Amino acid sequence: MIIKLLLIINIFALLMMGLDKMKACYGWWRIPESFLFLLAFSFGAGGILTGMLVFRHKIRKPLFYIGVPLLFILNIAFIYYLDDTLTRFP
């Protein structure tokens, strides 16, 4: 169940990065960076990071090329911690 939820969040984050890149190319209203970071913070850092690489989007901004990988590491560490904690108490 949790894996499906994480997968949905990351796919949504990836799609938001693609949508923001498309909006940037056409000069339309953009998705706020704060929303993208909120997605990354709420376990969507893998999708944001993948979107940065696939769409070559936000790769020049230090806040993104430093912050998103750090959030990805924190996401993995927290998931590992939760998994370890939940398996101790059946």
C-alpha positions as CSV (number, residue, x, y, z in Angstrom):
1,M,0.0,0.0,0.0
2,I,2.7,2.5,1.0
3,I,4.8,1.6,-2.1
4,K,1.8,2.4,-4.4
5,L,1.3,5.7,-2.6
6,L,5.0,6.6,-3.1
7,L,4.8,5.6,-6.7
8,I,1.8,7.8,-7.3
9,I,3.4,10.8,-5.6
10,N,6.6,10.4,-7.6
11,I,4.8,10.0,-10.9
12,F,2.7,13.1,-10.1
13,A,5.9,15.0,-9.3
14,L,7.5,13.9,-12.5
15,L,4.4,15.0,-14.5
16,M,4.5,18.4,-12.7
17,M,8.1,18.9,-13.7
18,G,7.2,18.0,-17.3
19,L,4.2,20.4,-17.3
20,D,6.3,23.2,-15.8
21,K,8.9,22.7,-18.5
22,M,6.2,22.8,-21.2
23,K,4.8,26.0,-19.6
24,A,8.3,27.5,-19.6
25,C,8.8,26.8,-23.3
26,Y,5.5,28.4,-24.2
27,G,5.8,31.3,-21.8
28,W,2.6,30.4,-19.9
29,W,2.0,30.8,-16.2
30,R,4.4,28.5,-14.3
31,I,4.0,26.1,-11.4
32,P,5.5,27.7,-8.3
33,E,8.8,26.4,-7.2
34,S,7.4,26.2,-3.6
35,F,4.9,23.6,-4.9
36,L,7.6,21.6,-6.6
37,F,9.6,21.6,-3.3
38,L,6.5,20.7,-1.4
39,L,6.2,17.6,-3.7
40,A,9.9,16.8,-3.2
41,F,9.5,17.1,0.6
42,S,6.4,14.9,0.7
43,F,8.3,11.9,-0.6
44,G,8.2,13.0,-4.3
45,A,11.9,13.9,-4.5
46,G,12.6,10.9,-6.7
47,G,10.0,12.1,-9.3
48,I,11.3,15.7,-9.1
49,L,14.9,14.5,-9.5
50,T,14.0,12.3,-12.4
51,G,12.1,15.2,-14.0
52,M,15.1,17.5,-13.6
53,L,17.2,15.0,-15.5
54,V,14.7,13.8,-18.2
55,F,13.3,17.3,-19.0
56,R,16.6,19.2,-18.3
57,H,14.5,21.5,-16.1
58,K,15.7,23.6,-13.2
59,I,19.2,22.0,-13.4
60,R,20.9,25.4,-13.3
61,K,19.3,26.5,-10.1
62,P,21.4,25.8,-7.0
63,L,18.2,25.5,-4.9
64,F,17.2,22.6,-7.1
65,Y,20.5,20.8,-8.0
66,I,21.5,20.8,-4.3
67,G,18.2,20.8,-2.5
68,V,16.4,18.1,-4.4
69,P,19.1,15.4,-4.1
70,L,19.4,16.2,-0.4
71,L,15.6,15.8,0.0
72,F,15.8,12.5,-2.0
73,I,18.4,11.3,0.5
74,L,16.2,12.4,3.4
75,N,13.2,10.7,1.9
76,I,15.1,7.4,1.6
77,A,16.5,7.7,5.1
78,F,13.0,8.4,6.5
79,I,11.4,5.6,4.6
80,Y,14.1,3.3,5.9
81,Y,13.6,4.5,9.4
82,L,9.9,4.0,9.2
83,D,10.3,0.5,7.8
84,D,12.7,-0.4,10.5
85,T,10.5,1.0,13.2
86,L,7.3,-0.6,11.9
87,T,8.9,-4.0,11.5
88,R,10.1,-4.1,15.1
89,F,6.5,-3.9,16.5
90,P,4.3,-6.3,14.7
